């Protein structure tokens, strides 16, 4: 949660601003993006996605291995596309315009180069050693990587390097005949190269000043742009976090690689020493030198994994119940300590960011000649400061970043599994597992105990008690599910019973993470029931509608609730909003993939899914979201902007009928952009990237159909961008873009990255 959102939430929770004026309060604190920000967002998004879609269409077409097209035709197609791409890049370089388009062209050229090499290997059967393909591709695109200075292209190059190294070491035996030593060499090499890459990223990328952001027509940074610049200064570049995650995975895998092998203590001790050195460096770099909570979360997660693996080897040797209990308590204690430490780091980072922002605002006020503007900025800074001071003394949960919540949630789920193992071994010795009613009573008792601990923790603010209550509650829910499955209750009545129970617990348990997981479970039950009653097509539209209302109509929902329930209701609506978005993204893939298999109910009949009905309902929900966003800016639906927006949504819904998850992810990204939800935006972008790979490996559609579908999507998106730029060029978009490109071209020799 950024500072404007935090101040808005604080003013609403403490009744300093009436709920009826929540939208005005959010607009005052720049929570909602401006119209110029929307234009710049669509300009860049449509350009990036459309360009990548065209490149993927070519990749899919080549992978189809069309026998009717000869060798020369295939090579001419790929090489012609490569020549056209490079020609366009050279032309733009000569004119020194459109830096982002030039970088995208080199990215597309790199993808086409990989396709050309894959086609060469496919045609002449030269792919005996896979590492050669990755190595040659990385070698050929290295000049473009250096020229483009584009983080996405650098990540592609690093991925090729990792794949090449892993493939090469997998077929090279060196001097070792032992698979353990060979595996240590492979994982150790990956850990070393990604650690070096992380340091290079930190040196060459995050030591540079942030790039240009959105500007208004008069050339002065808008409040949203200024806030974005503050966030950029406070955090690292997004690509640095990706490289940091790769480094964390490699070193963590290396430290636990020999955990179950009896080859002495020398190699495990060396590997653990290397892991400890890595942890020390990460703590120094991202806590002492410059606070970054996400990188520290990587370290905390790695520490929890390594300690739990080695503790499991020591405590689960005989599979006794006490070992499971000790592991559960150890995990609860470690996750609680990690969350407390990360919250402290988050407050420290936020304090430094606030201090920097206040200094910058003071300089800006002193440099401004207009007294009215100065007075407004001073008053707004005072409001922000007072809101922050009061908020820092209220609830620590508001200062907890989303990735800390994720760490807490996964740790709690894993701890509940250990706790279930402990209870199951005890209950098995007593014979209680044979009685479904007894298991159900035990589950309800565990839920009651978890609820009591949650209520007590809510007053004491103990992280350990919160983690303990979460573990007990999840274990209780698992036993309830098992009892319903083993009971004599008919199907799907047992699902209805669990749905009602989980809904009640989601409402009353005072824990955001529990409410999030509970909401996911409830939506999973709803999707199951709709599939059971042969209505799976309603699922996408229903989940989209819930996500839209919970995110875009949140304040209007709170207006219908008594004031004393606003705090609890706000947390419940927030959990429901994120859960519905996550379930929508998951289900949009599940139904497509499961069409020719069995559905949730596992009946004798095959699972049938009608694309057009489901896509139509999802398109209607997307139109409703567009209507709410336009209404927020007082834009009429029958105006030119409204008609263009509605037509764009309908066209996207039509062309993405068979493109898995495109409309769903687009909807989530737009909702996230409308409410300035960076977490939801990241989820949508990540899902969109995953869907590309998922769509490639779908078996119910040929690669030729996929190529045509992606080609149509790319062309439509680029045409929409052209219409957008053409329609609003007189309103400042092109002028702003030209000014930004001019500034970028001037800084071409100074800024290595965009």
Buried (B, 14 or more C-beta within 10 A) or exposed (E): BBBBBBBBBBBBBEEBBEBEBBBEBBBBBBBBBBBBBBBBBBBBBBBBBBBBBBBBBBBBBBBBEBEEBEEEEBBEBBEEBBEBBBEBBEEBBEEBBBBBBBBBBBBBBBBBBBBBBBBBBBEEEEEEEBBBBBBBBBEBBBEBBEBBBBBBBBBBBBBBBBBBBBBBBEEEEEEEEEEBBBBBBBBBBBBBBBBEBBBEBBEEBBEEEBBBBBBBEEEEBBBBBBBBBBBBBBBBBEBBBBBBBBBBBBBBBBBBBBEEBEEEEEBBEEBBEBBEEBBEBBBEBBBEEBBBBBBBBBBBBBBBBBEBBBBBEEBBEEEEBEBBBBBBBBBBBBBBBBBBBBBBBBBEBBEBBBEEBEEBBEEBBEEEEEEEEBEEBEEBBEBBBEBBEBBBEEBBBBBBBBBBBBBBBBBBBBBBBBBBBBBBBBBEEEEBBEBBEBBBBBBBEBBEBBBEBBEEBBEEEBBBBBBBBBBBBBBBBBBBBBBBEBBEBEEBEBBBBBBEBBBEBBEEBBBBBBBBBBBBBBBBBBBBBBBBEEEBBBBBBBBBBBBBBBBBBBBBBBEEBEEEEBBBBBBBBBBBBBBBBBBBBBBBBBBBBBBEEEBBBEEEEEBEBEEEBBBBBBBBBBBBBBBBBBBBBEBEBEEEBBEBBBEBBBBBBBBBBBBBBBBBBBBBBBBBBBBBBBBBBBBBBEBBEBBBEBBBEBEEBEBBBBBBBBBBBBBBBBBBBEBBBEBBEEEBBBBBBEBBBEBBBEBBEEBEBB
